[in-house]
């Protein structure tokens, strides 16, 4: 099974990716690990897309964690299941700030992030928090709607829905 995890920052995508990998043994591609090693140029975008294509082609089953709507069609064309995690904007921001503080104390606290990535509480960080606040998912909805045939979509709204999914996943054969 090929599983994509999407959603706003701080919704629990990486945590769920690690859990799913532990349950299934599937390899995980954390998009942040790749994107944040680049210089964010046009060439980097092409390299980033190629890395995703390579990962998809190299594995019969996989988990990919991250949005990056500009390259989402590559993953959607291969995915069997898309899990869209949704939590409130306030919860997303609180989680991101907590995660940032943890990461500042312990660089190993984010195995989903590029090793050389450094996070600063600067204007870019505040812009990122504003992005989270204004995130509404319209871009994701459009990309998902354009994919035909569409992979199965599961929307998990909140922690309880995610916990129920995890229980159900353990009880079912998902391959």
Sine and cosine of phi, psi and omega as CSV:
sin_phi,cos_phi,sin_psi,cos_psi,sin_omega,cos_omega
0.00,0.00,0.62,-0.78,0.00,-1.00
-0.92,-0.38,0.90,-0.43,-0.17,-0.98
-0.88,-0.47,0.78,-0.63,0.12,-0.99
-0.95,-0.30,0.66,-0.75,0.10,-1.00
-0.90,-0.43,0.83,-0.55,-0.02,-1.00
-0.76,-0.65,0.24,-0.97,0.03,-1.00
0.58,-0.82,0.16,-0.99,0.01,-1.00
-0.88,0.48,0.31,-0.95,0.12,-0.99
-0.87,0.50,0.61,-0.79,0.06,-1.00
0.99,0.17,0.22,0.97,0.00,-1.00
-1.00,-0.02,-0.18,0.98,0.03,-1.00
0.97,-0.24,0.33,0.94,-0.02,-1.00
-0.86,0.50,-0.77,0.64,-0.07,-1.00
-0.92,0.38,-0.62,0.79,0.05,-1.00
-0.89,0.46,-0.71,0.70,0.03,-1.00
-0.92,0.40,-0.60,0.80,0.03,-1.00
-0.87,0.50,-0.71,0.70,0.02,-1.00
-0.89,0.46,-0.66,0.75,0.00,-1.00
-0.90,0.43,-0.72,0.69,0.01,-1.00
-0.88,0.48,-0.65,0.76,0.02,-1.00
-0.89,0.46,-0.64,0.77,0.03,-1.00
-0.91,0.42,-0.57,0.82,-0.01,-1.00
-0.97,0.26,-0.61,0.80,-0.17,-0.98
-0.96,-0.29,-0.40,0.92,-0.12,-0.99
0.98,0.18,0.11,0.99,-0.01,-1.00
-0.95,0.31,0.56,-0.83,0.10,-0.99
-0.95,0.32,0.50,-0.87,-0.01,-1.00
-0.89,-0.46,0.70,-0.72,0.17,-0.99
-0.93,-0.36,0.91,-0.42,0.08,-1.00
-1.00,-0.06,0.95,-0.33,-0.10,-1.00
-0.85,0.52,-0.57,0.82,0.03,-1.00
-0.86,0.51,-0.57,0.83,0.01,-1.00
-0.87,0.49,-0.56,0.83,-0.04,-1.00
-1.00,0.07,-0.79,0.62,-0.10,-0.99
-0.87,0.50,-0.64,0.77,-0.08,-1.00
-0.99,0.14,0.19,0.98,0.18,-0.98
-0.98,-0.18,-0.04,1.00,-0.10,-1.00
-0.99,-0.17,0.06,-1.00,0.09,-1.00
-0.99,-0.11,0.14,0.99,0.07,-1.00
0.91,0.41,0.38,0.93,-0.01,-1.00
-0.99,0.10,0.07,-1.00,0.07,-1.00
-0.88,0.47,-0.63,0.78,0.04,-1.00
-0.91,0.42,-0.62,0.78,0.03,-1.00
-0.89,0.46,-0.63,0.78,0.03,-1.00
-0.88,0.47,-0.66,0.75,0.03,-1.00
-0.91,0.41,-0.67,0.74,0.05,-1.00
-0.88,0.48,-0.69,0.73,-0.01,-1.00
-0.87,0.50,-0.71,0.70,0.03,-1.00
-0.89,0.46,-0.68,0.73,-0.01,-1.00
-0.90,0.44,-0.62,0.79,0.04,-1.00
-0.88,0.48,-0.63,0.77,0.03,-1.00
-0.92,0.40,-0.69,0.72,0.04,-1.00
-0.87,0.49,-0.69,0.72,0.01,-1.00
-0.88,0.48,-0.70,0.71,-0.01,-1.00
-0.89,0.46,-0.73,0.69,0.00,-1.00
-0.88,0.48,-0.66,0.75,-0.03,-1.00
-0.95,0.31,-0.48,0.88,-0.09,-1.00
-0.99,0.16,-0.24,0.97,-0.11,-0.99
-0.75,-0.67,0.69,-0.73,0.09,-1.00
-0.96,0.28,-0.53,0.85,0.02,-1.00
-0.77,-0.63,0.60,-0.80,0.02,-1.00
-0.32,-0.95,0.21,-0.98,0.12,-0.99
-0.76,-0.65,0.77,-0.64,0.07,-1.00
-0.84,-0.54,0.82,-0.58,-0.06,-1.00
-0.96,-0.27,0.90,-0.45,0.11,-0.99
0.64,-0.77,0.40,-0.91,-0.01,-1.00
-1.00,0.05,-0.99,0.14,-0.05,-1.00
0.71,0.71,0.94,0.34,-0.11,-0.99
-0.86,0.52,-0.42,0.91,0.02,-1.00
-0.91,0.41,-0.35,0.94,0.03,-1.00
-0.85,-0.53,0.18,0.98,-0.08,-1.00
-0.90,0.44,-0.54,0.84,-0.02,-1.00
-0.86,0.51,-0.55,0.84,0.04,-1.00
-0.86,0.51,-0.72,0.69,-0.03,-1.00
-0.97,0.26,-0.65,0.76,-0.01,-1.00
-0.87,0.50,-0.59,0.81,-0.01,-1.00
-0.89,0.46,-0.41,0.91,-0.04,-1.00
-0.97,-0.24,-0.37,0.93,-0.17,-0.99
-0.95,0.32,0.57,-0.82,0.15,-0.99
-0.99,-0.10,-0.51,0.86,-0.10,-0.99
-0.62,-0.78,0.73,-0.69,0.12,-0.99
-0.89,-0.45,0.82,-0.58,0.06,-1.00
-0.94,-0.35,0.88,-0.47,-0.04,-1.00
-0.96,-0.27,0.94,-0.35,0.01,-1.00
-1.00,0.01,0.73,-0.68,-0.01,-1.00
-0.72,-0.70,0.77,-0.64,0.16,-0.99
-0.68,-0.73,0.17,-0.99,-0.01,-1.00
-0.90,0.44,0.40,-0.92,0.03,-1.00
-0.86,0.51,-0.66,0.75,-0.01,-1.00
-0.88,0.48,-0.73,0.68,0.00,-1.00
-0.89,0.46,-0.66,0.75,0.03,-1.00
-0.86,0.52,-0.74,0.67,-0.03,-1.00
-0.91,0.42,-0.69,0.73,0.03,-1.00
-0.86,0.51,-0.71,0.70,0.00,-1.00
-0.89,0.46,-0.66,0.75,-0.01,-1.00
-0.91,0.41,-0.68,0.73,0.02,-1.00
-0.90,0.43,-0.70,0.71,0.05,-1.00
-0.86,0.51,-0.71,0.71,0.01,-1.00
-0.87,0.49,-0.68,0.74,0.00,-1.00
-0.89,0.45,-0.67,0.74,0.02,-1.00
-0.91,0.41,-0.66,0.75,0.06,-1.00
-0.88,0.48,-0.70,0.72,-0.03,-1.00
-0.90,0.43,-0.57,0.82,0.04,-1.00
-0.90,0.45,-0.60,0.80,0.01,-1.00
-0.99,0.15,-0.53,0.85,-0.11,-0.99
-0.58,-0.81,0.97,-0.24,-0.04,-1.00
-0.89,0.46,-0.33,0.94,0.01,-1.00
-0.99,0.12,-0.02,1.00,-0.06,-1.00
-0.97,0.25,-0.16,0.99,0.00,-1.00
-0.79,-0.61,0.99,0.17,0.01,-1.00
-0.91,0.40,-0.22,0.98,0.01,-1.00
-1.00,0.07,-0.07,1.00,-0.09,-1.00
-0.95,-0.30,0.50,-0.87,0.05,-1.00
-0.84,0.55,0.66,-0.75,-0.08,-1.00
-0.86,0.51,-0.60,0.80,-0.06,-1.00
-1.00,0.09,-0.04,1.00,-0.05,-1.00
-0.91,0.42,0.71,-0.70,0.11,-0.99
-0.82,-0.57,0.67,-0.74,-0.02,-1.00
-0.94,-0.35,0.75,-0.66,-0.01,-1.00
-0.85,-0.53,0.59,-0.80,0.06,-1.00
-1.00,0.05,0.95,0.30,-0.07,-1.00
-0.84,-0.54,-0.24,-0.97,-0.01,-1.00
-0.86,0.50,-0.64,0.77,0.02,-1.00
-0.87,0.49,-0.63,0.78,0.02,-1.00
-0.91,0.42,-0.69,0.72,0.02,-1.00
-0.91,0.41,-0.59,0.81,0.09,-1.00
-0.89,0.46,-0.62,0.79,0.04,-1.00
-0.90,0.44,-0.68,0.74,0.05,-1.00
-0.89,0.45,-0.61,0.79,0.08,-1.00
-0.90,0.43,-0.64,0.77,0.06,-1.00
-0.85,0.52,-0.71,0.70,0.02,-1.00
-0.87,0.49,-0.70,0.71,-0.03,-1.00
-0.88,0.48,-0.63,0.77,-0.07,-1.00
-1.00,-0.04,-0.01,1.00,-0.01,-1.00
-0.89,0.46,0.79,-0.62,0.03,-1.00
-0.78,-0.62,-0.08,1.00,0.09,-1.00
0.99,0.12,0.02,1.00,-0.03,-1.00
-0.86,0.52,-0.67,0.74,0.00,-1.00
-0.88,0.47,-0.68,0.73,0.03,-1.00
-0.89,0.46,-0.69,0.72,0.01,-1.00
-0.84,0.54,-0.68,0.73,-0.01,-1.00
-0.91,0.42,-0.69,0.73,0.01,-1.00
-0.91,0.42,-0.68,0.73,0.02,-1.00
-0.89,0.45,-0.67,0.74,-0.03,-1.00
-0.91,0.40,-0.49,0.87,-0.04,-1.00
-0.97,0.23,-0.32,0.95,-0.06,-1.00
-0.99,0.17,0.88,-0.48,0.06,-1.00
-0.74,-0.67,0.76,-0.64,-0.09,1.00
-0.94,0.35,0.53,-0.85,-0.06,-1.00
-0.99,0.11,0.67,-0.74,0.12,-0.99
-0.94,0.34,0.28,-0.96,0.07,-1.00
-0.88,0.47,0.68,-0.73,-0.02,-1.00
-0.88,-0.47,0.79,-0.61,0.12,-0.99
-0.87,-0.49,0.83,-0.56,0.05,-1.00
-0.97,-0.24,0.85,-0.53,0.01,-1.00
-0.95,-0.32,0.96,-0.29,-0.03,-1.00
-0.99,-0.13,0.99,-0.11,0.08,-1.00
0.99,-0.13,0.18,-0.98,-0.07,-1.00
-0.91,0.42,-0.65,0.76,0.00,-1.00
-0.88,0.47,-0.67,0.74,0.01,-1.00
-0.90,0.44,-0.63,0.78,0.02,-1.00
-0.91,0.40,-0.68,0.73,0.01,-1.00
-0.89,0.45,-0.65,0.76,0.05,-1.00
-0.90,0.44,-0.68,0.74,0.05,-1.00
-0.85,0.53,-0.69,0.72,-0.03,-1.00
-0.89,0.45,-0.67,0.75,0.05,-1.00
-0.89,0.45,-0.75,0.67,0.00,-1.00
-0.88,0.47,-0.65,0.76,-0.01,-1.00
-0.88,0.48,-0.69,0.72,0.00,-1.00
-0.89,0.46,-0.52,0.86,-0.06,-1.00
-1.00,0.09,-0.27,0.96,-0.06,-1.00
-0.95,-0.31,0.31,-0.95,0.15,-0.99
-1.00,-0.07,0.95,-0.30,-0.11,-0.99
-0.98,-0.18,0.31,0.95,0.02,-1.00
-0.95,-0.30,0.00,0.00,0.00,0.00
